Amino acid sequence: MERSLLQRINAFLKETAMPPSVFGRAAVRDPMLVSDLRRGREPGGPLICRVEHFMNTWRADRHAGRITSYQNRRGRPLGKAGAGERA
């Protein structure tokens, strides 16, 4: 059985540590996309294609070394805090 779009998005968000609003804005210019899907919004065909294309392109760019990791607004990679950084 194929996973739903929301399940694929949630896996992508976990894989990339990208906030849902940033994902929605980057993928389809809608920061409320993920929260709307979680509340039951039914995506149409063109929306599904745009989201899938964004995730596939992002993964390909990361694999090619053009993207190292998602960074927060201050340009610091997200993840575990190092010495002297807040968690």
N, C-alpha and C positions, 0 to 999 in steps of 0.2 A: 504494500500500500504506500502510495506517495505521501510524503509529508506536506502539510499545509504551508502556505506562504509564511504565515506567522511563525511556525516552527523553524523554518529555514532562516528567517530573519533573526530569531532568538539565538540560534546556533551561531550565526555570523556575529552578532553583538558580543556573545561570550568569547568567541575566537579572537575578535579584534579589540575588545574592551572599549568599543565605541559607544557613547551614550545614545539612547534611542532618538532623541531630538536631533542630534548631529547626523545620524544615519538618515532619518527622514528628509532632512533639509538637503543633504548631499545627493541622495538618490532621486528624489522627486520634488524637491523644493517645498516639502510639507513637514514641518517639525512635529506635527501631531500624528503623523502616519502610524507609528507603532502603537501609540496609546489608543488611537481610533480602532486599529485592528484588534487590539486586546479587548476592546469594548464591543466587538461584534461587527465592525465595518466589513462589508464584502467587497473585495477588490475586483476590478474589471480586468479584462485581458490586457489592455495596453499598460495598466499600472503594474501588473505582474511582470510583464516583459521589461519594463524600465527598471524595476527593483532587481530582477534577476541579472540584467545586464550590468547594473552598478556593482553588485556583489562579485560577479565573475570578473569584471574588469579590475576591481580592487584587488582580488586575489591574484590575478595574473601580474599586475604591477608589483605586488609585494613579492611574488615568486621571482620576478625579474630584477628585484633589488631597487626598484624605483620608489618603493614605500618601505620604510623600516618598521614603523609601528605607528599607531594612532598617538597623536600628541595633544595635550591639553592646550588651552588658550595661551599659555605662557611659553609654549614651544618645548615643554618637557615631556618625554615619553611617559605614558601612564603605566602603572604597574606597582611593584613593591617599592616603598620608599627606602632610599639609601640613607647613609649616615648624614645627619643634619637636615633631613627633609621630613616634613610632616606626612603622616599616612593619610 
